[in-house]
Amino acid sequence: MAAVLEPTASLAPAQGGGFLLEEVGRRRITTPESFSEEQRLYFKTALQFCREQVLPKAAAIEAKDNALLKSLVRQAGELGLLGLDLPEAYGGLQAEKTTSMLVADANGLNGSWSVTFSAHTGIGTLPIAWFGTAEQKQKWLPALASGEKVAAYALTEQGSGSDALGAKTKAVKSADGKWWVLNGSKLYITNAAFADVFIVFAKVDGEKFTGFVVERGAPGFSVGPEEHKMGIRGSSTCPLFFEDARIPVGNVLGEIGKGHKIAFNILNLGRLKLGAAVLGGMKHQLENAVRFAAERKQFNTPVGKFPLLREKFARMAGAIYAVESMCYRTSGLIDAALANHDRSAADYDAMTIAAIEEFAVEASILKVAGSEALGLVVDDAVQIHGGAGFIEDYPVERAYRDARINRIFEGTNEINRMLVTGMLLKRAAKGALPLFAHAEAVERALAAKAGPAPVGRDALATAAQTAESLKWLAVVALRAAVEAFGTDQEKHQEVLGTVSDIVIDAYAVDSMVTRTRQAAGAGGQDPVRVAMTTAYAVEAHARGTDRARRALCACAEGAALELQLVRIAPLIQFRPYAPATLRETVVAAIETAGGYPAAVT
């Protein structure tokens, strides 16, 4: 038995987290197949720059050649790759977020360079663009857009990372009123050794969390030695020290005591951009693994012909397709929210902040899904290389080490998992998202032993139904958590984190199904995309089933638990599939393409 729920969310405008309430494909999404020619040109320009100027210098970058990194930033600026998010009045291009994400994607082939580039263009520069005064913007943005100056972002301290407001660095005004005097330190600051401009957070009078712009050379401000890291060794990471450091009184960024607005909104953007930045690395390592597996032989057979390795290739491609589909769907939602606003208007930056904040749930999803997919891809790539994967001569050794940091910065994945469910519940409580009404409708359908109705009758019908089942499982588990724990729900991280994983997979499968259907031409749906989507959906459904049961077991016991487990039965039914057929469909396309078979061209 199947149920069709009444729509609980309108099509216009889109809501952050609204995909949980909408049938798969109910609205068109932005996909790589829909990119404009201008967007493709920016992507090709950035990709060519990264392949020709960055990758050949990977060894020098790894050896901490900071002068080289700074020169690469300048070259990127000359190509117009640094100012995509900045106003035209200050040397930028004010491009769509999708274009900016594409450039981050293309610059992701080398981990150290990707981090350097992203720290400069995103968290280092945009606080000034979004929260600076006209004088501050004129003073710093043109030089940051051109690459003449490099930016860094300084938030983390010994006792404050994810807990940003726990910062101890203190700022007091000098007796003559001309300076802010800062005392304290910062840790793990990217680009620190060669940055010219630092976004620094301190507490005015030890209480009011505030942002400041600090220039290299400020009296009392010093940069410590390079950290020696497990990965992204080529990027500069240093501590900062403030010992009665004097900062001009006009260098306050935004309002005193409102530094959290800067920090949290910039982190939303950082999470969004990370979802794109990991894509370049995933695609590059798939290419390298395919090439190696075709050349390396065991038992007189290329290792790429062995089924267990071919499973890895198919899984790698599916993970890329999932993250890519979610990434550009999300940037498209933000672009759509901004489409009717004048980019030259004085309030455009404020509108941009609001649009990104609206889709903060999706940004956290991208951060978790992207960083963990990259980890899966590089791990499989090392395994495909065998012993060679442990040798520095092969790029995958470095990529494996570089990938690990992505699960830590921009808010740990644990924090972001809590944010996904936490923001959904807060939006629902405020009436911004009709989540509870939808949950009641789902519960009524399940009480009648009805699951989601089929969405379409094509080759993706089962995957589409899986997307709906995952959404239903997520809202059932969320409602169970609210009923069981009430206002104490945040203390039960093991439940909310588990539900977040279901939400993430739901967004992935929904995005993949919608993208593949939209991409269908006169000849019908691409069998390779169908195979990647179907295989991913099967695995996601298995994960979601286990996670939903685990969450419900944490929320109830005895007869109440048994009733809940019986009710979700329509959502956890196994549907047979042909794993070898799906695998070979995908891997044959990978071999033909020499890498990712759905690449942007």
PyMOL commands that set and color helices and strands:
alter all, ss='L'
color gray80, all
select helices_A, chain A and resi 18-21+32-34+37-62+66-78+88-90+97-106+111-124+126-131+134-146+164-166+249-251+259-295+303-305+307-338+348-358+360-390+395-407+413-429+435-447+461-491+493-519+527-555+558-567+569-571+579-593
alter helices_A, ss='H'
color red, helices_A
select strands_A, chain A and resi 2-3+151-154+170-173+179-190+197-204+208-215+221-223+237-248+252-253+297-298+301-302+451-452
alter strands_A, ss='S'
color yellow, strands_A
deselect
rebuild
show_as cartoon
